[in-house]
């Protein structure tokens, strides 16, 4: 059942919450299936100051458009049961091998550990607080990798402060936009190796009628074709993104093809903050594109099979299924028996020439964050919802 909030401004929400925080915080982190859970005692108060990351490695290994992590004091015991993935020689990511939830990250250089912010299920003692602020985004790193700003442009103003968007590392220049509103990723002040290597550039060179999707390890590789007549052959009730589940029925008796936008030339895409998406990916905000299964092809050109490559399936709730890469843990698909021919695809895996939001393919819904009432961090979701207006949608 949805919550009812008297105010929606992030600053006001945080001010309401400030009187509830303590100098120490005890967090419960868990995976979606619940097999792995750990209590974490932190010496600082919430909300925690964090930096978000939009680099290619984070997007392609998670499926989301940005990641954020909360530093913890020591190696968590739960990692013994988690799957390890070395996304580089500097960073190891740990996710649940059963449900795919990203939970912890280990930085090799300074031997530091952090918990993925979406894996935090609740704060001990504040389980019934309706207005919670878990993380305060101070800056956004490696936004240049997105080419278009990703979701960082929607969270550039947080809690009455400006969160700078750095093109690469914080010691470089910031991410800006040109007078024509096209995104420009400026080079850092200290030259460094481009994050898009030859392999990544080749992957981004998509054909006019297809866009590729691929996880970080490459075990999951698929293509999406442009909308066409075949895209209208499925049916579906309206999603919470369009019709909030707590306010009215999501039935679709007129069989409106709501996933087709811009006169049928683009697919609908949006953001979700439900508990299942949050824990399933390990991060607070999941971005989905709604694609008919008939428009999703395997790398070999065959129609999509959920057993392809390194995909692993989990029934996240009754008759609802998620697929993730069993090697790198990237969230890939969501689908259900109620609408088997329409698939939610993780936008963070798409390789569009124009940028991470793939706006030549996707029409972004900017009116609402889906299941925002279920979000743990209400201040974050309120800030995102206000910032979605920074995405210019072409009708």
N, C-alpha and C positions, 0 to 999 in steps of 0.2 A: 504494500500500500504506500502511495507517495506521501511525502512530507509537505507541509504547507509552511512557507517562509514569508514573514512580513516584509522583508527587504531582500534585495538581490545584488546590491552594490558590494563588491569584494571588500572594500575598505571598511564599510559598516559592519559586514559580517565578521571581519577579523576583530574589530573593536569589541563586538559583543562577546567574542570568544576569549579575548585576552585575559579576562578575569578568571578563567578556568584552568590556565596552564600552571604547571609546577616547574621547579628548577631541574627536575629529572623526569624522564619519560620512560615508561615501560611499554614496548610494542610487542604485538603478537604478529609474526609473519607466517604465512602459510601458502601452500600451493592450492590450486583449484580443487584437486581431488581430496585434499586433506591428509594425505599420507605423511607429508613433511610439514612440520610446524615447529616454530621455535620462539621462545620468549627472549626479547632483547632489551637489556637495560642500558639506556643511554644517559650520559652525564649532562646533557643539555636539555633545554625545554623545547616544546613545540610551539610554533612551527619551526622546522629546521631550515636553515639557509642552504639552498642547493643550486647547482648549475645544471641546466638541461643540456643534452647533447643531441645533435641532429646529424652526426657523421654517417657516412655510408655504412660502416660496420655496425653501428647501433641499429640503424633502420633495417638493414637486411638480415640481421640475426634475431630481430624481435618481431618485425612486421608492423611496428608502430612508427609514427613520424618523428617522435622524439622520445628520449629516455631520461630518467632522473633517478638518482640514487642517494641514499642517506648513509653517511659514514658510520661504521660501528667499530667497537674497540678491538675485537679479536675475531679469529676464525670461528665461524659458527659451526656447531656440531652437526647440523643438518646436512652439510655438504658431503658427508660420507655416503649419503644415500642419493645424492643428486648426480646428474650427468654433467660432466665437465666439457666445455668447448673453448678452445683457445682461439679467439678471433684474431689475435696477433701474438707476437712474442712478448707483448706488454700487458695483455689483459686476458683473464680467464673468466668465462661466464658459467654459472651453474644453474641448471633448470631441472625440473622434475621429469624423470624419464617416462612417467605414466601419463601425465596431463600436459606437459610442456611448459608449465609456469616458470618463468625466469625469477630466481629468488635472490641470488647473491653474485657479486662481482669481486674479483681479486686483482688488484694492481700489483704487478710483479716488482716494479722498481722500488717502491717503498714498503712493500709487503703489507698493504692496507686492504681492508675489507669494507664492503658497503652492501646494504640491503636494497633491492629494487623497490622503489617507493610504492608501486602498485601491489606488491606482495604483502604489504602491511594491511592486515585485516581489521584490526582495531587497536586503540590505545587503552591500556588498562586503566580503569576508573572513569573513562569517558565514553563508554560504549553507548550510552543513551543520549549523548549530546547531539542535537540535530544540526548545529552549526560548528563544524570542525575545520581547523586549518592545520594540515600536516606539514606542508612544505611551502617555503617562500622562495620563489625563483628569483635569484639575484642577477643571473646572466644566462645567455644562450650561446653555446660553443659550437663551432664547425657548421654554422648555418650556411656557409658557402657551398657545402656539399649538396644542399637541397636545390640550389639554383633559383628557387622561387620563394625561399623563406620558410617553406613548410608550415607547421603550426606555430613556430616561434614568433611569426609576425602577429599572431593572435594573442600572444602572451608577452608582448613587449612592454606593456604597462601593467604592473602588478602591485596591488596594495598601495596605490598613490605614488609609486616609484617607477622609474624607467629601467627596465631590464635590458641592458645593451645586447645587441645581436652581433657576435663576433664572427667574421667570415671563416676564420680557422681557430687557432688557439687564442686565448685572451690577450696575448702580447702582440697581436696583430691588429689590423684595421677592422672596422665594423662593416656589417652587411648593410648595403643601402639599396635604394631603388632609383631608377633613372626617371627623368621628367615624364616619360611615356608610361611610367608605372611598371616597366619591365624590370624584373629582379636582376641585380648586378652583384656578383660576389667578388669583392675586392681582394687583391692579393695581400697577404700579411706583410708587415714591414720588414720582417726577416725572411728572405726567400726560403722555401722548404719544398720538399718533393710534393708534387701535386697528388692529392688524395685519390683522384680518379686515374688509375693506371690504364695501360693500353687495353687490358681485358675489360675493365669497367666501361671505357669509352665505346668499345665494340658492342657491349651489351646495351648501351643507351641508344645506339643507332638503330632505332626501331623502324619497321616498315610503315608505310602510310596506313595500311589496313590492319595492322596488328601491333600490339604492344606486349612486351615481354614482362614476365614476373619471375623472380628468382630469389631464393634464399641465399644467405651468406656463403654457405658451404657449397652451393650448387646442386645439392641433392634433390631439390624441388625446382623444376623448371617448367614453365607453362606459357601459353600465349592467350591473349584476349583479342577477339575480332570486333570490328565495328558493329554497332547496332544495325539490325536489319529486320526483315520480316520474321526470321526465326526467333528474334528477341521478344516477339509478342505471343509466342505459342505457350507461354507458361502463365500461371495465375498465382496471386498471393494477396493475403490481407495486408493492410497498411502497417508499416513498422512504427515503433514508438517514436522514431525520428520525426515522423509526419503527424501522427495522431497519438499523443501521450496516453499510455495505457490506463493511467489512473483517472483520466478526465472524460473519456468517451470510448465507444467501441471502435476496434480497429478493423471491423468487418469491411469487406470490399464487394458488396453485392453487384455493383456495376462493372466489376472486373477491369478497373482502371489499371493501365500499365504504368504505374507510378515510378518505376525504376528507369523509365526512358524520359529524358529531358532534352531541352533545346531542340524542339521539333523532331525528337527521335534520333538525334545525332550524338547524344552523350548519355552516360549512365549516371544515376544518382550516387552521391557519396556523402558521408557524414561522420560524425564523431559519436562515440558511445562511452558512458561512464558506469555501466552496470557492474555489479560485483563479479559476474562471470567473466566479462571481458577484462576487468581490472586484474583479477587473479590469474586468468588464463594466459595473459601476456606478461604479467609482472609489472605493468606500467599503468598509470592512472587513466590515460586516454587511448582508446583504440579507434582507429579510423578504418571504416569499411566502405567498399564500393559494392553496389548491388548488381551482380552480373548473371544473366541467364546461363545455366549450365551449358546450353548449346553453343554459347559464344566463348567457352573456355576449352582450349585445346592443349594437349600435352606437347612436349617439345618435338615428338615424332609426328605430330599432325593428327594423331588419333583423338577421339573425344575423351574428355576428362574421366579418369578413374581414380577413386580415392586411395587406391593401392599403389599409385605410380611413385617411382623414385623412392625417396626416403620419408614419404608421408607416413604419419602414424595417427590413428583416429582415437578419440576418447568421447564417450557419451557424457557431456558436461552436465546435462539434466535430461529428464525423461524426453526421449524422442528428439533431442537436440545434440548435434555432433560438431566437434572441432577437429581440425587436422593441423598438425604441426610437424616440423622437420625433426626427426629423431636424432639428427647429428648436431645441428646448431640451435635447435629449439625455437625457430621462427614460427610464429602463428601464421597460418596460411589461409584456411577456409573456416567458415561456419555455415551450417545448413541444418534443416530440420525436416521431419516427415510431413509437416503441415504444408510446406512449400518446397518439395524436393527438387524442383527444376529451376530454382533461383538461389544463387550462392552469394554469401558475403565473402569478399576477397580483401585481404589485408593490403591497404594502399601502400604501406611502407615497403612492399616488395616490388612495386612497379618501377620499370625503368623507362621513364618518358624523357624525351629530349628537353622538354621545356622545364622540367623540374619535378620535385617529389609529389606535388599535388596532381600532376598529370591533367592539367586543366583543359587540354585539347580533347581529352577523353571523358573527363568527369565534371559533372555539375554539382557543386558543393552546396549542401543545405546549411545555411547560416542562421536560421531562425532559432535553432534549438540544439542542445546536446542531448542525445538519446539517453533515457533512463538517468537523467541528472539527479533525480530524487534519491537514487541508490548510491550516489557517489560517497566515498568516505570523506574526501577533502572537498567540502562544499565551497570554500573560498576559491580554490583553484578552478573548479568547474564554472563558478559564476564569472570569474575573470575571463575564462576561455569563451564563454557564451557572449560576453560583451565584445570580446576581441574578434569574434568571427566576422564581424562587419568589415574587417580589414581585407577579407577575401572578396574581391570583386567578381560577382557572378554575372556571366553573359547569358541572357535569356535566348 
